[in-house]
Amino acid sequence: MFDLALSEYAAFRDKDLVFTRELARRGILSKDQLLTLRARTALTEDPRERIHARIAADCEQPAPG
């Protein structure tokens, strides 16, 4: 699931960002695991920073309920 989520963050399309936001909001994704995978993935600086910011924003949202 984390590989899929990271590829969706990299694609940066609206529909992908909605998908990853919901995965994080529902507690399916772990911020630490996503950031570890992002660190191990070959990316240039711009996408690396953009993905980091999106992961941080998504994982800061309160859980539903």
Phi, psi and omega per residue, in radians:
M1 nan -0.624 -3.093
F2 -1.222 -0.629 3.068
D3 -1.084 -0.765 3.108
L4 -1.077 -0.814 -3.125
A5 -1.050 -0.764 -3.132
L6 -1.106 -0.675 3.106
S7 -1.172 -0.583 3.090
E8 -1.204 -0.710 3.056
Y9 -1.057 -0.722 -3.121
A10 -1.165 -0.636 3.135
A11 -1.139 -0.624 3.037
F12 1.022 0.490 3.030
R13 -1.487 2.681 -3.115
D14 -0.934 -0.822 -3.097
K15 -1.106 -0.598 3.118
D16 -1.239 -0.679 3.134
L17 -1.186 -0.610 3.047
V18 -1.112 -0.768 -3.137
F19 -1.059 -0.879 -3.104
T20 -1.183 -0.620 3.098
R21 -1.055 -0.765 3.135
E22 -1.183 -0.688 3.081
L23 -1.047 -0.767 3.136
A24 -1.186 -0.767 -3.097
R25 -1.073 -0.613 -3.127
R26 -1.497 0.024 3.091
G27 1.385 0.277 -3.141
I28 -1.386 -0.525 3.136
L29 -1.830 2.568 3.070
S30 -1.916 2.241 3.140
K31 -1.003 -0.793 -3.118
D32 -1.074 -0.764 3.135
Q33 -1.158 -0.700 3.113
L34 -1.107 -0.767 -3.119
L35 -1.199 -0.592 3.064
T36 -1.118 -0.809 3.119
L37 -1.119 -0.716 3.117
R38 -1.066 -0.688 3.139
A39 -1.149 -0.512 -3.120
R40 -1.532 -0.110 -3.076
T41 -1.677 2.344 3.121
A42 -1.257 1.922 3.131
L43 -2.425 2.637 2.981
T44 -1.352 2.949 -3.019
E45 -1.059 -0.746 -3.088
D46 -1.057 -0.937 3.110
P47 -1.127 -0.599 3.131
R48 -1.032 -0.818 -3.137
E49 -1.213 -0.699 3.125
R50 -1.096 -0.771 3.135
I51 -1.145 -0.738 3.121
H52 -1.028 -0.802 -3.134
A53 -1.090 -0.717 -3.131
R54 -1.186 -0.729 3.098
I55 -1.070 -0.815 -3.140
A56 -1.047 -0.778 -3.134
A57 -1.140 -0.766 -3.117
D58 -1.140 -0.683 -3.061
C59 -1.421 -0.133 3.088
E60 -1.552 -0.198 -3.111
Q61 -1.229 2.499 3.098
P62 -1.184 2.605 3.089
A63 -1.216 2.656 3.133
P64 -1.166 2.697 3.024
G65 1.975 nan nan
